[in-house]
């Protein structure tokens, strides 16, 4: 699936047939094209689409390189675009090579203009090079920051020759993925932006940094989008982008990241659907990253190094300090040789079960916090066997984190147990009776266990999320859990298909923030969804 090319449609009926049936896609696409022509005086040349995603199970383990089970949702980001003729008296940024005029259909987002600059920078070896640059304020993220992030990858992968210039572009954005909801509106925006700039510059038929004559693949677009989103200050693991790009309309995905990106479809049980419910607590993971998302990334990386040292796993081949991940720790412990003899699912499950008994080394031996499980910065450095300078360079030089105590034990315990739940979820979907209620209940049990682990071990939920999952189960859901980065955002619940309407009504009447919502506002907050297709481009 990751090796397939990006779908480019010239017929809207074919495109709509792949998007799902619960939303009126034709109305939105037509309105976007008409609005683009009204604002820019010309028809769009392309419309890029990237869906949001719901993660069914596997939270905060993708950046540890463990597999996850997401599905694309029908709600999406659309970006209409066209090249722009530069007039002699054009404003400075509009008239520069690659200058962008960006507008958003939502009235609260104002028109933005910007242009990339070709500036000197340093490589990791401290060599002087020139690269494209766009100003992105990671302290106060704005909607156009994600557009710029998508542009970055196109510029620095396809316009490395200073003599080559990207075309000036007009773009118009619309979306139905609620921002900060945990359905990955940010990844959808970055993927759609990347696609739009590729399309308008005629680069969809060219692979990244290669002289091969073939189209760009879904896997290459995913990797580019992951790197692009890091421009806004989020060290994403790749699940959001992979689900948005690779997904299939008939199934969920099992996505693995080690030793390379791989995606395979998994069938979901019949007779049940997934219902997404927005807690209405907005989670902007880029703004809060230093004490939430990025802090968890660092905690898992440090835990991996401490475990590797404790278990005698090889580290720092060639003398270079290594940011080993928890997935690489278990692989090396099991004698895995990536690319030659990768661990089979049952072997990986067996070693994950073993790891639960190896985590005591991650607990504090000195002063701790109220939980008794947090280690101080000083003890954490000591556990790695590194000097403070080496530790800072390896773990803190590329990211900003903020904490007084670090919970290596709890984070690793969640990651290993969640990775095992993902394998059980995948195997149940692949081998179970798709029409059996027993299969639905097995999947729901894993979802409920995941919610408990996210709340108690990874501490990435919030009171509203915990309440919403509880109310969902009381309203008849088989299982319910946080989905996405957490600290707000959405829950996902597994609900009997013939009970969806009653379920939504009951949750709406019992969850306080929903009580004043009516009509479209309520439909945007809580809705059933089926798997949708991944990202695509329509050539107008």
MARZAKE-297151 format. One record per residue (C-alpha): residue in one letter; x negated, y, z negated. Coordinates in Angstrom, 3 decimals, padded with zeros to 6 digits. Example, Ala and Ser with C-alpha at 12.3 -4.5 7.8 and 13.67 -1.06 7.14 Angstrom:
residues 2
  resn         u         v         w
     A  -012.300  -004.500  -007.800
     S  -013.670  -001.060  -007.140
This chain:
residues 540
  resn         u         v         w
     X   000.000   000.000   000.000
     X  -002.838   002.422  -000.833
     X  -004.414   001.701   002.573
     X  -001.294   002.775   004.500
     X  -001.253   006.154   006.298
     X   000.856   009.100   005.126
     X   004.289   008.864   006.823
     X   004.890   011.686   009.301
     X   008.487   011.939   010.504
     X   009.871   013.735   013.524
     X   013.434   012.513   012.949
     X   015.263   013.651   009.815
     X   017.691   010.730   009.827
     X   014.796   008.284   009.505
     X   013.331   010.405   006.729
     X   016.586   010.669   004.749
     X   017.093   006.897   004.965
     X   013.957   006.412   002.850
     X   014.701   008.958   000.141
     X   017.599   007.363  -001.756
     X   021.296   008.015  -001.775
     X   022.291   009.884  -004.927
     X   021.190   013.369  -003.803
     X   022.289   015.458  -000.823
     X   018.907   015.631   000.868
     X   020.094   017.077   004.205
     X   021.593   020.151   002.541
     X   018.359   020.989   000.693
     X   016.075   020.428   003.675
     X   018.283   022.509   005.972
     X   018.536   025.309   003.420
     X   014.748   025.365   002.980
     X   014.154   025.594   006.745
     X   016.762   028.357   007.153
     X   015.401   030.307   004.189
     X   011.863   030.022   005.558
     X   012.956   031.466   008.898
     X   014.859   034.256   007.123
     X   011.829   035.264   005.044
     X   009.015   034.810   007.554
     X   010.784   035.365   010.880
     X   009.840   031.994   012.349
     X   010.667   028.342   011.895
     X   008.446   026.191   009.663
     X   006.023   023.897   011.461
     X   006.015   021.255   008.715
     X   007.836   020.355   005.509
     X   005.803   018.385   002.966
     X   007.615   016.323   000.335
     X   006.282   014.812  -002.901
     X   008.566   013.163  -005.473
     X   008.367   013.272  -009.229
     X   007.913   009.993  -011.017
     X   009.182   008.154  -014.041
     X   006.717   005.948  -015.862
     X   008.590   002.833  -016.952
     X   005.769   001.628  -019.182
     X   002.061   002.295  -019.629
     X   001.659   005.672  -021.339
     X  -001.724   007.377  -021.613
     X  -003.663   004.351  -020.405
     X  -004.301   005.267  -016.756
     X  -007.291   007.442  -017.649
     X  -008.616   004.456  -019.595
     X  -008.369   002.593  -016.226
     X  -005.618   000.190  -017.305
     X  -002.651  -000.531  -015.049
     X   000.759   001.152  -015.309
     X   004.298   000.626  -013.983
     X   005.853   003.846  -012.602
     X   008.424   004.537  -009.908
     X   009.024   007.619  -007.807
     X   012.309   009.399  -008.504
     X   014.597   010.982  -005.933
     X   013.960   014.486  -007.278
     X   011.068   016.140  -005.509
     X   009.035   019.171  -004.474
     X   009.403   020.438  -000.880
     X   006.995   022.883   000.756
     X   007.797   024.391   004.154
     X   004.790   025.879   005.927
     X   003.624   027.457   009.162
     X   000.434   029.086   010.408
     X   000.521   032.872   010.509
     X  -000.685   035.227   013.198
     X  -002.984   037.812   011.664
     X  -002.074   041.346   012.699
     X  -004.697   044.142   012.831
     X  -003.198   046.024   009.864
     X  -002.471   042.952   007.693
     X  -003.115   043.343   003.951
     X  -006.612   042.196   002.998
     X  -005.803   038.743   001.562
     X  -003.185   037.950   004.210
     X  -005.664   038.732   006.964
     X  -008.633   036.775   005.603
     X  -009.499   033.265   006.874
     X  -007.154   030.809   005.172
     X  -005.126   033.589   003.534
     X  -001.855   032.388   002.003
     X   001.504   034.048   001.490
     X   003.376   031.853  -000.978
     X   007.041   032.241  -001.895
     X   009.367   030.174  -004.070
     X   013.110   029.806  -003.583
     X   013.650   030.038  -007.339
     X   014.195   033.756  -008.052
     X   012.092   033.799  -011.226
     X   008.921   033.047  -009.240
     X   007.514   036.057  -007.426
     X   005.779   036.206  -004.027
     X   002.035   035.583  -004.240
     X  -000.786   036.246  -001.791
     X  -004.299   034.859  -002.098
     X  -007.258   033.858   000.035
     X  -010.163   031.490  -000.594
     X  -013.730   032.708  -000.702
     X  -016.870   030.820   000.343
     X  -019.208   031.294  -002.613
     X  -022.475   029.841  -003.949
     X  -022.197   027.212  -006.684
     X  -024.290   024.538  -008.387
     X  -024.218   020.761  -007.902
     X  -024.587   018.336  -010.825
     X  -028.309   018.226  -009.897
     X  -028.443   022.034  -010.236
     X  -028.886   022.561  -006.506
     X  -027.575   025.711  -004.828
     X  -024.706   025.025  -002.422
     X  -021.781   026.962  -000.988
     X  -018.200   025.896  -001.656
     X  -014.721   027.338  -001.332
     X  -013.315   029.071  -004.385
     X  -009.851   030.161  -005.536
     X  -009.141   031.930  -008.814
     X  -007.009   029.759  -011.128
     X  -006.319   030.982  -014.654
     X  -006.105   027.786  -016.716
     X  -005.193   029.731  -019.852
     X  -001.934   031.083  -018.405
     X  -000.726   028.744  -015.706
     X   001.555   030.095  -013.026
     X   003.470   028.252  -010.332
     X   001.013   029.238  -007.620
     X  -001.859   027.691  -009.620
     X  -000.662   024.261  -008.498
     X  -000.446   025.444  -004.891
     X  -004.036   026.674  -005.141
     X  -005.109   023.387  -006.737
     X  -003.761   021.447  -003.768
     X  -005.524   023.823  -001.379
     X  -008.891   023.257  -003.067
     X  -009.244   019.648  -001.944
     X  -008.418   020.497   001.652
     X  -010.950   023.321   001.725
     X  -013.840   021.442   000.148
     X  -013.264   018.147   001.959
     X  -012.422   019.412   005.442
     X  -014.035   022.852   005.779
     X  -017.556   022.260   004.481
     X  -019.064   023.840   007.615
     X  -019.148   027.632   007.055
     X  -018.303   028.097   010.726
     X  -014.959   026.316   010.254
     X  -012.114   028.374   008.797
     X  -008.669   027.259   007.630
     X  -005.708   028.934   009.290
     X  -003.717   031.666   007.506
     X  -000.523   030.094   006.151
     X   002.978   031.085   005.045
     X   004.621   028.663   002.610
     X   007.981   028.398   000.849
     X   008.453   026.081  -002.128
     X   011.551   024.522  -003.656
     X   011.935   021.713  -006.160
     X   014.332   019.618  -008.200
     X   011.794   018.123  -010.634
     X   012.217   020.061  -013.903
     X   008.953   021.725  -014.965
     X   007.466   020.370  -018.191
     X   009.941   017.489  -018.269
     X   007.511   014.581  -018.184
     X   008.591   013.620  -014.651
     X   005.346   015.009  -013.288
     X   006.435   018.154  -011.512
     X   002.798   019.311  -011.635
     X   001.471   016.275  -009.749
     X   004.337   016.504  -007.244
     X   003.497   020.173  -006.658
     X  -000.201   019.447  -006.167
     X   000.487   016.501  -003.832
     X   002.988   018.518  -001.763
     X   000.592   021.465  -001.591
     X  -002.291   019.243  -000.514
     X  -000.112   017.694   002.200
     X   001.159   021.063   003.418
     X  -002.342   022.496   003.862
     X  -003.558   019.277   005.523
     X  -000.633   019.314   007.955
     X  -000.779   022.964   008.952
     X  -004.540   022.678   009.533
     X  -004.162   019.540   011.650
     X  -006.067   017.262   009.250
     X  -003.557   014.471   008.531
     X  -005.137   012.291   011.198
     X  -008.600   012.534   009.627
     X  -009.886   010.619   006.570
     X  -011.686   012.394   003.732
     X  -015.387   013.067   004.329
     X  -015.676   010.528   007.128
     X  -016.341   010.401   010.834
     X  -013.865   007.546   011.304
     X  -011.008   008.090   013.732
     X  -007.999   007.078   011.678
     X  -005.238   008.773   009.652
     X  -005.667   009.804   006.038
     X  -004.530   006.965   003.759
     X  -002.247   007.150   000.738
     X  -005.115   006.087  -001.501
     X  -007.354   008.871  -000.200
     X  -004.597   011.447  -000.692
     X  -004.059   010.158  -004.241
     X  -007.740   010.507  -005.136
     X  -007.874   013.992  -003.617
     X  -004.767   015.058  -005.562
     X  -006.238   013.739  -008.840
     X  -009.359   015.838  -008.305
     X  -007.228   018.809  -007.269
     X  -005.116   018.763  -010.439
     X  -008.278   018.915  -012.554
     X  -008.618   022.466  -011.206
     X  -005.778   023.510  -013.505
     X  -007.554   022.040  -016.535
     X  -005.884   018.612  -016.838
     X  -008.031   015.465  -016.788
     X  -005.347   013.294  -015.246
     X  -005.841   009.560  -014.900
     X  -004.166   009.157  -011.521
     X  -000.849   007.484  -012.309
     X   001.264   010.568  -011.543
     X  -000.362   011.210  -008.195
     X  -000.409   007.523  -007.192
     X   003.307   007.119  -007.957
     X   004.170   010.309  -006.075
     X   002.174   009.257  -003.005
     X   002.384   005.466  -002.773
     X   005.852   004.539  -004.071
     X   008.278   002.330  -002.187
     X   012.052   003.009  -002.196
     X   012.979  -000.574  -003.033
     X   010.850  -001.194  -006.120
     X   008.673   000.111  -008.902
     X   004.893  -000.138  -008.679
     X   002.173  -001.877  -010.604
     X  -000.797   000.458  -010.158
     X  -004.288  -000.557  -011.251
     X  -007.307   001.734  -011.207
     X  -010.233  -000.617  -011.785
     X  -012.463  -001.298  -009.980
     X  -010.545   000.748  -007.384
     X  -007.045   002.097  -006.836
     X  -004.582  -000.670  -005.970
     X  -000.786  -000.642  -005.897
     X   001.697  -003.477  -005.505
     X   005.513  -003.459  -005.623
     X   007.405  -005.085  -008.488
     X   011.116  -005.826  -008.222
     X   013.383  -004.472  -010.928
     X   016.313  -006.394  -012.446
     X   019.742  -006.150  -010.905
     X   022.635  -004.765  -012.893
     X   020.614  -002.105  -014.715
     X   019.325   001.357  -013.837
     X   016.969   003.820  -015.436
     X   018.378   007.025  -016.883
     X   016.080   010.015  -017.393
     X   017.009   012.404  -020.202
     X   015.196   015.712  -020.660
     X   014.619   016.603  -024.308
     X   014.528   020.258  -023.148
     X   011.287   020.655  -025.064
     X   008.939   021.999  -022.401
     X   005.552   020.328  -022.385
     X   002.908   022.246  -020.462
     X   000.039   019.810  -020.751
     X  -002.450   022.202  -019.156
     X  -001.895   024.960  -021.710
     X  -001.866   022.646  -024.761
     X  -004.486   020.232  -023.425
     X  -007.253   021.018  -025.897
     X  -005.346   019.668  -028.902
     X  -003.132   017.177  -027.068
     X  -003.796   015.651  -023.643
     X  -007.521   016.341  -023.210
     X  -008.171   015.559  -026.862
     X  -006.671   012.096  -026.334
     X  -008.909   011.586  -023.277
     X  -011.990   012.371  -025.350
     X  -010.838   010.204  -028.277
     X  -010.397   007.170  -026.007
     X  -013.774   007.705  -024.321
     X  -015.564   008.007  -027.657
     X  -013.709   004.938  -028.984
     X  -014.846   003.013  -025.905
     X  -018.492   003.893  -026.489
     X  -018.325   003.002  -030.186
     X  -016.702  -000.353  -029.376
     X  -019.225  -001.070  -026.640
     X  -022.079  -000.418  -029.064
     X  -020.424  -002.584  -031.749
     X  -019.712  -005.483  -029.366
     X  -023.120  -005.456  -027.689
     X  -021.716  -004.407  -024.324
     X  -024.329  -003.063  -021.896
     X  -024.452   000.723  -021.635
     X  -026.377   003.455  -019.841
     X  -027.791   001.427  -016.970
     X  -030.692   003.286  -015.395
     X  -031.124   005.445  -018.486
     X  -028.238   007.797  -017.722
     X  -025.669   008.306  -020.492
     X  -022.361   006.743  -019.499
     X  -018.732   007.694  -020.196
     X  -017.528   004.102  -020.373
     X  -013.753   003.543  -020.524
     X  -011.821   001.069  -022.639
     X  -010.999  -000.992  -019.535
     X  -014.690  -001.232  -018.663
     X  -015.480  -002.338  -022.218
     X  -013.139  -005.343  -022.042
     X  -014.334  -006.158  -018.535
     X  -017.986  -006.239  -019.484
     X  -017.198  -008.129  -022.662
     X  -015.523  -010.817  -020.543
     X  -018.397  -010.952  -018.049
     X  -016.389  -009.347  -015.266
     X  -018.266  -008.421  -012.101
     X  -016.188  -005.708  -010.361
     X  -015.746  -006.367  -006.678
     X  -016.784  -009.996  -006.936
     X  -014.967  -011.780  -009.743
     X  -012.399  -009.450  -011.275
     X  -010.429  -010.597  -014.302
     X  -007.214  -012.435  -013.550
     X  -004.107  -011.101  -015.269
     X  -004.030  -013.947  -017.791
     X  -007.736  -013.427  -018.603
     X  -007.205  -009.715  -019.135
     X  -004.203  -010.396  -021.374
     X  -006.224  -012.835  -023.467
     X  -009.059  -010.390  -024.110
     X  -006.612  -007.569  -024.853
     X  -005.118  -009.738  -027.599
     X  -008.620  -010.281  -028.981
     X  -009.386  -006.559  -029.084
     X  -006.831  -005.927  -031.826
     X  -009.225  -007.671  -034.231
     X  -012.251  -005.643  -033.156
     X  -011.052  -002.159  -034.065
     X  -012.107  -001.843  -037.729
     X  -015.372  -000.211  -036.629
     X  -013.315   002.782  -035.444
     X  -011.970   003.536  -038.941
     X  -013.693   006.133  -041.139
     X  -016.235   005.169  -043.784
     X  -016.543   008.708  -045.109
     X  -014.139   011.623  -045.716
     X  -010.887   011.395  -043.766
     X  -007.562   013.161  -043.329
     X  -004.233   012.429  -045.023
     X  -003.671   009.334  -042.879
     X  -006.964   007.798  -043.957
     X  -007.739   006.935  -040.330
     X  -009.213   010.134  -038.855
     X  -012.988   010.561  -038.602
     X  -014.842   013.852  -038.811
     X  -016.880   015.169  -035.902
     X  -020.070   014.281  -037.779
     X  -019.032   010.665  -038.396
     X  -017.736   010.293  -034.857
     X  -021.102   011.363  -033.437
     X  -022.894   009.002  -035.808
     X  -020.736   006.049  -034.704
     X  -021.776   006.555  -031.067
     X  -025.491   006.392  -031.884
     X  -026.073   009.591  -029.924
     X  -027.672   012.830  -031.028
     X  -025.376   015.843  -031.320
     X  -026.870   017.287  -028.141
     X  -026.338   014.038  -026.245
     X  -022.781   013.708  -027.589
     X  -021.843   017.267  -026.665
     X  -023.267   016.866  -023.180
     X  -021.482   013.553  -022.574
     X  -018.076   014.243  -024.120
     X  -017.589   017.977  -024.661
     X  -019.473   019.822  -021.914
     X  -016.697   019.315  -019.339
     X  -013.601   019.742  -021.492
     X  -012.353   021.866  -024.393
     X  -010.864   020.073  -027.393
     X  -009.703   021.280  -030.785
     X  -009.389   019.054  -033.899
     X  -010.779   018.612  -037.410
     X  -010.387   014.802  -037.396
     X  -010.406   012.342  -034.514
     X  -008.255   009.215  -034.448
     X  -010.342   006.668  -032.582
     X  -008.709   003.650  -034.245
     X  -005.100   004.646  -033.578
     X  -005.762   005.697  -029.979
     X  -007.611   002.491  -029.078
     X  -004.991   000.336  -030.798
     X  -002.267   001.998  -028.728
     X  -004.209   001.684  -025.470
     X  -004.953  -002.031  -025.828
     X  -001.430  -002.920  -026.995
     X   000.181  -000.761  -024.294
     X  -002.008  -002.314  -021.589
     X  -000.835  -005.741  -022.760
     X   002.812  -004.608  -022.664
     X   002.331  -003.446  -019.076
     X   001.056  -006.887  -018.071
     X   004.027  -008.546  -019.773
     X   006.450  -006.104  -018.084
     X   004.879  -006.761  -014.670
     X   004.881  -010.532  -015.093
     X   008.504  -010.533  -016.281
     X   009.571  -008.570  -013.193
     X   007.624  -010.856  -010.865
     X   008.664  -014.186  -012.374
     X   011.991  -013.548  -014.121
     X   015.503  -014.059  -012.807
     X   016.375  -010.640  -011.355
     X   020.082  -011.121  -012.131
     X   019.531  -012.297  -015.705
     X   020.513  -010.200  -018.703
     X   017.697  -011.951  -020.560
     X   015.168  -010.289  -018.234
     X   016.687  -006.864  -018.882
     X   016.458  -007.452  -022.635
     X   012.836  -008.609  -022.366
     X   011.869  -005.428  -020.501
     X   013.831  -003.278  -022.960
     X   012.016  -004.841  -025.928
     X   008.681  -003.879  -024.378
     X   009.946  -000.336  -023.756
     X   011.050   000.020  -027.377
     X   007.687  -001.260  -028.632
     X   005.979   001.254  -026.361
     X   008.023   004.098  -027.851
     X   007.009   003.084  -031.376
     X   003.349   002.945  -030.385
     X   003.495   006.325  -028.626
     X   005.106   007.897  -031.696
     X   003.011   006.285  -034.445
     X  -000.375   005.508  -032.877
     X  -000.851   007.911  -029.981
     X   001.278   010.633  -031.583
     X   002.406   011.976  -028.215
     X   006.117   012.287  -028.896
     X   007.985   014.970  -030.863
     X   011.063   014.969  -033.174
     X   013.419   015.666  -030.268
     X   012.039   012.774  -028.191
     X   012.290   010.414  -031.154
     X   015.880   011.495  -031.766
     X   016.820   011.175  -028.103
     X   015.503   007.599  -027.834
     X   017.383   006.676  -031.003
     X   020.623   008.196  -029.706
     X   020.132   006.440  -026.364
     X   019.983   003.027  -028.029
     X   023.023   003.873  -030.118
     X   024.831   004.885  -026.897
     X   024.232   001.456  -025.388
     X   020.781   001.571  -023.782
     X   018.917  -001.718  -023.833
     X   015.670   000.170  -024.354
     X   014.453   003.769  -024.436
     X   011.051   005.415  -024.592
     X   009.154   008.626  -023.910
     X   007.919   008.947  -020.344
     X   005.106   011.116  -019.082
     X   002.469   012.911  -021.110
     X   004.896   013.455  -023.985
     X   004.983   016.153  -026.670
     X   008.367   016.986  -025.160
     X   009.643   016.274  -021.695
     X   011.780   013.255  -020.825
     X   012.824   009.868  -022.070
     X   013.641   006.909  -019.831
     X   016.334   004.428  -020.833
     X   017.298   001.069  -019.356
     X   021.089   001.063  -019.055
     X   023.658  -001.373  -017.649
     X   024.699  -000.093  -014.223
     X   028.418  -000.278  -015.048
     X   027.870   001.688  -018.268
     X   025.903   004.669  -016.924
     X   028.711   007.218  -016.935
     X   029.863   006.337  -020.458
     X   026.241   006.284  -021.642
     X   025.529   009.776  -020.287
     X   028.737   011.157  -021.810
     X   027.896   009.710  -025.220
     X   024.333   011.031  -025.228
     X   025.582   014.424  -024.035
     X   028.015   014.605  -026.943
     X   025.500   013.558  -029.624
     X   022.220   015.247  -028.641
     X   022.455   018.803  -029.952
     X   020.663   020.667  -027.124
     X   023.104   019.142  -024.576
     X   026.336   020.230  -026.238
     X   026.638   023.518  -024.339
     X   025.535   022.098  -020.987
     X   028.126   021.629  -018.262
     X   028.188   020.681  -014.579
     X   024.891   021.008  -012.720
     X   023.028   022.035  -015.875
     X   023.952   018.751  -017.569
     X   023.297   016.759  -014.392
     X   019.813   018.233  -014.249
     X   019.165   017.305  -017.884
     X   020.291   013.666  -017.845
     X   020.677   011.542  -014.734
     X   020.378   008.009  -013.412
     X   017.739   007.367  -010.794
     X   016.635   004.616  -008.493
     X   013.145   004.208  -007.011
     X   012.443   006.592  -004.146
     X   009.855   006.655  -001.400
     X   006.509   008.376  -001.807
     X   005.150   011.550  -000.267
     X   005.681   012.303   003.415
     X   005.581   015.063   006.001
     X   008.280   016.165   008.438
     X   007.011   017.744   011.639
     X   009.656   020.265   012.641
